[in-house]
Amino acid sequence: MTSLQALIFDVDGTLAETERDGHRVAFNQAFKAAGLPWHWSEGLYGVLLQVSGGKERIHFFIKKYAPPLPVDRDLDQLIVEIHHAKTHYYTALLKAGQVSLRPGIKRLINQARRQNVRLAIATTSRLENALALLETALAPDAPSWFEVIAAGDIVPHKKPAADIYHYVLDKMALAPQHCLVIEDTEHGLTAAQGAGLTTVITVNDYTERQNFAAAALVLNHLGKPDQPCQSLWGHPLTQSYFDLSMARSLVSSSEPLNASCVVKRLRDDD
Ligand code: XBP
């Protein structure tokens, strides 16, 4: 039987809804500060999200939409500067407490820590952003709970390439069949699947229409006592939240999801 040894979390959209009111807002602040008349609306940002990584997203925007550009500037250098400023605005937003965790994230992480299930992060975003989110939304020492925090340019190819997940597996010296990934996008699923990892998807407004046929389970969120989750694809749920017993069932070859699980009572701080 295969045993669950680690949970690997994506960050943006999975740990917290960071894209629309976080990254997008910070990009717009950086454009304004650079004197550029660019604005990424919520709708446009949904299109731009098909490209992972902030610098790559700006490149894609310029190529696809040909916005006004300063004539006397090196484009690559300009993008690096905008992205640097954007990181500053984004982390300031997190530090101002603007972003909170999605339902059930804190509970699942706490349960994993209590049961010695190892934890890791695999994100396309910059390391500063991932650390700031963990520190502000989870706990000041939360980064130390994660054995590996793989972020941004640490690998040559961002999601949907599998590089970031191969990197995490390598660092943790784990085989993919002992891990479960929590993701929110098709790109993330493709990346995890490319590394042979079983994946649970928690959708959000930007990703709910994407193709998650390769996921083990698709939920609206992980669920918590006063906010039960719903299964959108995979297995019908017989409990109101996703927990380690379900994670174990998903990675185990001999234990399919138990349809007779009962709703459990959770502590409020879970
Ligand atoms: C989300 C992303 C990132 C952020 C921007 O990554 O695609 O590009 O939107 O991050 P993930 P940076 O879902 O893998 O966490 O500006 O720091 O690149």
Boltz pocket constraint, residues with backbone or C-beta under 6 A from the ligand:
constraints:
  - pocket:
      binder: B
      contacts: [[A, 10], [A, 11], [A, 12], [A, 13], [A, 19], [A, 23], [A, 49], [A, 51], [A, 52], [A, 53], [A, 54], [A, 55], [A, 83], [A, 86], [A, 122], [A, 123], [A, 124], [A, 125], [A, 126], [A, 129], [A, 152], [A, 159], [A, 188]]
      max_distance: 6.0
